[in-house]
Every structure is written in structure tokens, then in C-alpha cells.
């Protein structure tokens, strides 16, 4: 019983400490330090952006050239695949005596 | 500086962002911001550092301030956010320190906390009570911690606390009620553990 009362007492006393701290005051040089920090950050930013671009520019250009080469190669490969497919279809059409080239057929029809 | 003066300055700053105006904002809010940061971080050095970060953010964002919230509410909100970020950074650093120590990269010795005994015939010192209070506050959910800190410790009204937290008045009332209840529960638990 005594123990419980004692704990309750301590809890109450502790809860009373909420908001008991004396407020702090910023010192006279707070703004001066802040200004210095802002200037430092701005200087670092101005230095960082151009230097980063200068450092990364060759790599960005190389990457763009690489992407172009890969795109061209893919386009050529897909083009040759199409022509192989076309050859296959023509062979099939010939085997079954089908009209294999619509362009030729049209030309002949119009010529007649 | 009275409230009308602050409002005049705030309106002036939004329309014309010059270093002089920024100085006025800083001087009008530096003590409050420092105190908010201190209440969360409990170290003057960390609080000053975080307060400076708050004003750097204010400096960067003043042009983007749309004026749909009071400038002081917005600055206090930034102060709470930056303080919570600083706490998270500290916790992360502490965790990394523990991991480094565990795997043997860091052999610095961490002194164990001195055991405290609560005797029925002796009351605790105020500093000891404060230590328990801080530990209990840290165990609360973040929202309750913020509401209690702003309202009970820093002296903001319920409405101001609601504005800073971006929530409703009834939510703040509920957070404070549950926060105090949780605080009492954690304190009781801690005191029972150390009672002889």
C-alpha cells in the first residue's frame, strides 16, 4: 500500500515537471552564424552544379552515342528479321501457287 | 515586438524577399524555434544547429510561401519536422554505433547507466525525475509526443498545436489525453521497477 502510494506520489511530482523548464534565448550571434551558413551553402551549390556537369558531361555524351548505336543496331536486326520472314512467306506462297507479291499482281492486272 | 508588428513584417516578407526582411523574421521567431527544437532534442547544441537548419529552409522557401497559412505556424511546423529528422538521424547513428561495436569495428567503451533505486522513505531528485520523464516521453507514439511537447511543454494553445500539426482540435485533445495517460503508465512502470 505504502509502495503504491509512493509510486503515485512520484508520478504526480514528475508530471508536474512538464513545462517547468526555463525558456532558452538565442544568443546575439545567431543571425550572424546563420548568414555565414547560408553563404557557405550557396557558394557550395554554385561550385557544385557546374563542376558536376563538367565531370559528367563526357559520360552523358558517350551514353547518348551508345544509345543511338544500340537503337540503330536493333533497327537493322529487326529489319533483316522482317526480310527473312518475307522470304519465308514468298516461298510458302510459291509452294502453294498463291500470289506472292501483291505489287506484281496489281501491275500485271493493270497492264492487262 | 507586438503581434501587429509581426503580422506587418510577415506580409512584407512575402511580398518582398530581401535580406533585411529575412532578418526580421529570424529575430521574431528564433527564440521560439530554438525552444521547440530544444524540447525535442534536449541538447542546446543540437537545438541551435537544428534551429539554423529551420531558418535555412525558411530562407530557401520564403518565395514559395503562398500565405495560405500563417508564417509563424509554417515556421513552427518546419521546426517540428526538422527536430524529428534530427532525432531519427541520432537514433540511426546510435544503432550504427552499436552494430559497429558488435562486429568489432568500434571498441569505444559505453558506460552503463548507473542503477537508480527508489526507496519508500526517500524522494527522487528533480534531475532524476526529469530523466524518467524524458524516457517516458520517448516511449510515446510520435503524434502524442509532438502534441504534448507543443501544448504542455512549449505552451501553445490547442488550436495553435492543431494548426502546426495540420490536424483538428479534437484530434489534439485526444492526443494529449492519451499522451498523458501513456506517460503516467510508463512512469508508474519505471518507478515500480526501481522500487526496492
Interface residues (C-beta under 8 A of the other chain):
Chain A: X2 X3 X6 X7 X8 X9 X10 X11 X13 X14 X15 X17 X18 X19 X21 X23 X24 X25 X26 X30 X31 X33 X34 X37 X38 X41
Chain B: X23 X26 X27 X30 X31 X34 X35 X38 X39 X44 X47 X48 X51 X52 X55 X56 X59 X118 X120 X123 X124 X126 X129 X130 X132 X133 X136 X148 X152 X153 X154 X155 X180 X183 X184 X187 X188 X191 X192 X195
